[in-house]
Amino acid sequence: MNRLRLYWRLMRLDKPIGALLLLWPTLWALWLAGRGHPAPANIGVFLAGTLLMRSAGCVMNDLADRDLDPHVKRTAARPLAAGEVSVGEAVRLALFLSLAAFALVWTRNGLTLLLSLPALFLAASYPLTKRFFPLPQAYLGIAFGFGIPMAFAAETGTVPALAWILMAANLFWTIAYDTEYAMVDRDDDRHLGVHSSALLFGRWDVAAVGLCYAAALAILWRVGIRADLGIPYDLGLVAAAALSVHHLRLIRTRERMRCFRAFLHNNWWGAAVFLGVVVDFAVR
């Protein structure tokens, strides 16, 4: 039972925020692709697949950072960093979770299966980007957004331009919230010599977050026009804009815990957009 608790923590199931931030854009895509009525089987597959791949990604991340995490206050107690779980156990767990997710995708059409291959590569390679790429949050945005074209492929058998536009919106949203997250670890990252958007943006970090929120909302507004969405969707975007302002107020002092609160609060940002999509289709 103790091993199971350790694996639970290693997969970050005790901290579901990452799974939720990965899930919301996928749900946006499913409802848009299905015009408000996505196939129940697709909903089930993507719900389970998102949880499995986020868990696998967390294990892969801890494997890649096992020499760094012990030196970061926020991550030093993670099972792998603390030596409570072996590297071999973590590798086997990551492999099991990835295969389970792949088995789910195997039940969908060929295009969805094909798109799952770059999605897996992105998830596995993201943890390495902070060592050489100045803006790893952008890479994360692509990795976190790949559920969008997969959702359209599963629902429609194609990946229209709308899917890639939606993915661009998610890219800017991801940079915004993960920069808030990176602001928490800024001093540790600088000491360890790894890259992050908080370090890249420097004193312009708050402004950069604001611009990314604005870009995400502007692109989502364009998505609404292309998808012929109406007032309920626009109200969802207004709610997300209000939340963006709240987050900027939280991070303007750059206090670690306030930045972390802003990051966690992005769950409601994603939910607001999703609620706007759902209600818009429901009232037709």
Residue pairs with C-beta under 8 A, 6 or more apart in sequence:
6 79
6 84
6 85
7 79
7 85
7 89
7 93
8 14
9 78
9 79
10 58
10 59
10 62
10 78
10 79
10 80
10 85
10 90
10 93
11 55
11 56
11 58
11 59
11 93
11 97
12 18
12 19
12 54
12 55
12 58
13 55
17 263
17 264
17 267
18 54
18 57
18 58
19 50
19 51
19 54
19 55
20 267
20 270
21 144
21 174
21 177
21 266
21 267
21 270
22 50
22 53
22 54
22 144
22 147
23 47
23 50
23 51
23 270
24 267
24 270
24 271
24 273
24 274
25 144
25 145
25 147
25 148
25 166
25 167
25 170
25 173
25 270
26 46
26 50
26 147
26 148
26 150
26 151
27 46
27 274
28 148
28 166
28 273
28 274
28 277
29 147
29 148
29 149
29 151
29 152
29 163
29 166
30 38
30 42
30 43
30 46
30 151
30 154
30 155
31 38
31 274
31 277
31 278
31 281
32 152
32 162
32 166
32 223
32 227
32 277
33 151
33 152
33 154
33 155
33 156
33 163
34 42
34 155
35 281
36 277
36 278
36 280
36 281
36 282
36 284
37 281
38 151
38 155
39 154
39 155
41 107
42 108
42 151
42 154
42 155
45 104
45 105
45 107
45 108
45 154
46 147
46 150
46 151
46 154
48 101
48 104
49 101
49 104
49 105
49 147
50 147
52 97
52 98
52 100
52 101
52 104
53 97
53 98
53 101
53 119
53 120
53 123
55 97
56 94
56 97
56 98
56 101
56 123
57 123
57 124
57 126
57 143
59 90
59 93
59 94
59 97
60 94
60 123
60 124
60 127
61 126
61 127
62 69
62 78
62 79
62 80
62 81
62 90
63 80
63 87
63 90
63 91
63 94
63 127
64 127
64 128
65 75
65 81
65 127
66 80
66 81
66 87
68 75
68 192
68 194
69 75
69 76
69 78
69 80
69 81
70 76
70 81
70 82
71 188
71 191
71 192
72 185
72 188
72 192
73 188
74 184
74 185
74 188
75 81
76 82
79 85
80 87
80 90
98 120
101 116
102 116
102 120
105 112
105 113
105 116
105 150
106 113
108 153
108 154
109 153
109 154
109 157
111 153
111 157
111 158
111 159
112 150
112 153
112 154
115 146
115 149
115 150
115 153
115 159
116 150
118 146
119 143
119 146
119 147
119 150
122 139
122 142
122 143
122 146
123 143
125 139
126 136
126 139
126 140
126 143
129 136
129 139
129 140
129 195
130 136
130 189
130 194
130 195
130 196
131 194
131 195
132 195
133 139
133 195
134 195
134 200
135 175
135 195
135 197
135 200
136 195
136 196
136 197
137 174
137 175
137 178
137 179
137 182
137 196
137 197
138 171
138 174
138 175
138 197
140 174
140 178
141 170
141 171
141 172
141 173
141 174
141 175
141 178
142 167
142 171
144 170
144 174
145 167
145 170
145 171
145 174
146 167
148 163
148 166
148 167
148 170
149 159
149 163
149 164
149 167
151 163
152 158
152 159
152 160
152 162
152 163
153 159
161 226
162 223
162 226
162 227
165 219
165 222
165 223
165 226
166 219
166 220
166 223
168 219
169 215
169 216
169 217
169 219
169 220
169 223
170 216
171 216
172 212
172 213
172 215
172 216
172 219
173 212
173 213
173 216
173 266
173 269
173 270
175 197
175 208
175 212
176 209
176 212
176 213
176 216
176 244
176 247
176 266
177 247
177 262
177 263
177 266
177 269
178 197
178 263
179 196
179 197
179 198
179 201
179 205
179 208
179 209
179 212
180 209
180 247
180 251
180 259
180 260
180 262
180 263
180 266
181 259
181 260
181 263
182 189
182 196
182 197
182 198
182 199
183 198
183 205
183 251
183 254
183 256
183 259
184 256
184 259
184 260
184 263
185 196
185 198
186 196
186 198
186 199
189 195
189 196
189 198
189 199
190 199
197 205
197 208
198 205
201 207
201 208
205 251
205 254
206 248
206 251
206 252
206 254
209 247
209 248
209 251
210 244
210 248
213 241
213 244
213 247
213 248
214 244
217 237
217 240
217 241
217 244
220 237
220 240
220 273
221 234
221 237
223 229
224 233
224 234
224 237
229 276
229 277
229 280
230 280
231 280
232 276
232 279
232 280
232 283
233 276
233 277
233 279
233 280
234 276
235 276
236 272
236 273
236 274
236 275
236 276
236 277
236 279
236 280
237 272
237 273
237 276
239 272
239 275
239 276
240 269
240 272
240 273
243 265
243 266
243 268
243 269
243 272
244 269
246 262
246 265
247 262
247 265
247 266
247 269
250 258
250 259
250 261
250 262
250 265
251 258
251 259
251 262
